[in-house]
């Protein structure tokens, strides 16, 4: 019996998922995506399951999850004994990291605004921003 499920070349998979071909190969090297079977001519042949997995990985990356965190989430998704609680804890930890980054970015924003304000009224040859950056 012939398998009638869709298969994709790497270019087709890239177009379908919005993930660049080089990134697909990187995910294969990282172990996030299984290396696909090859055609008689040596071309990679990706399955619908690999496309779905790649979409999952892309979405995780859009949310800022690291490769390590995605590996953990995929491990939970692949295991039969997963619980939503484990996924929630991973996601909550990631949210804490994102919130810390937002706080740091807000501090950087304020510092940059302060530097710009110092420079706005200054028409002298010395620049307060340069002075602060050298200090």
N, C-alpha and C positions, 0 to 999 in steps of 0.2 A: 504494500500500500504506500502511495506517495504522500509525503507531508505537504499539505497545501498552505501552510502558514507562510506569511510574508517574510522575506529576507531582504537585507539591505547591504549595499556596498558601504564603505566608510563615508564616501561623499553623500550618499543618500541618507545615511544615518545622521550625518552632521546637519543636513538640511532639515530633516524631520525633527531633530531634538534641539536645534539651535546651539549645538556644541561644536566647536571647530575640530577638524580632523586631527590636528596635532594634539589637542587636548584629550581627545578620545584615546589616542595612543598613550598619553601620559597616564590616564586613568587605568589603562591596562597594565602599565609598568608598576603603578602603585598597588595594584591588586584590587582596586575598586570595581573593575569591570573585567570579567573573564576574557582571556584572549579568544577570539572567535575561531571557528573552523575556517578552513580555506577551501577554495574551489580547486578544481583540477589544475587551473592555471596559476594557483598560488595567491589569488585575491581573497581578502578577508570577506567572510559572509556573516553578517550580524542578524540575530533573530529578533522577534518582537519582544521577548523577555529582556534581551540586552538593551533594546530601545527604551523599554519602561524603566529599567534600572538606571540608564543614563539620564533620563528625565528626572528621576529621583535625585541623582547626584547633582545635576545642574541646579535644581531647586534648592537643595541643601547649600550649595555654594552661594546662590543668590542671597540666602539668609545668613551668610557669613560663617557657616560651619567649617571647621578645619578638616583636612583629609583624615586625620585621626578620629575626629568626632563622627565623620561620615562612615568611616570603617566600623565604628561601634554601632551606629544606627543601622547600618546594613546587616551587621551581625545579629542584631536584635530582630530585624525584619526577616532574616533568613532562618532564624531558629524557631522551632515549634513551641518552645517554652517561654516565649517572650511575654512580657506583661506591659501594659500601657504605662504602668508606674515607672518602669525602667526607662522608657522613652521620654516620659515627662521629666524625670530627674536629669537626663542628659540635656534636654532642651532648656530646663530651668537654669542649669549651670551655664549654658551658653548665653542665656538672657542676662545673667549676672555679668558675664564678661562684656557683653554689648553695652550694658548700662554703664559699666566702668569706663569703657572707651568713649561713650558720649560725654561723661563728666570731664574726661581729659580733653576732649575736643572743645568743649565749652570754655575750659580754662585757656586753651590755646587761642580761641576766638577772642576772648577778652584781652589777652596779652597783646595780640596783634592790633586790636582796635586801639588800645592804649598807646602802642608805639606809633600808629598812624596819627593819632591825635597830637602827640608830642611833635610830630614833624610838620603838621599842617600850618602852623603859624611861624615856623622857623624858616627864615630865608637866608640864614648864614651858610657859609660853605661847609660847615661840619653838619653831619646828619645824625640826629639822635638814634635813629634805628640802627645805623651802622655801628655807632658807639656802643649801644646795648648788645648787639650781636657779637662784638669783639670782647665784651667784658665777661 
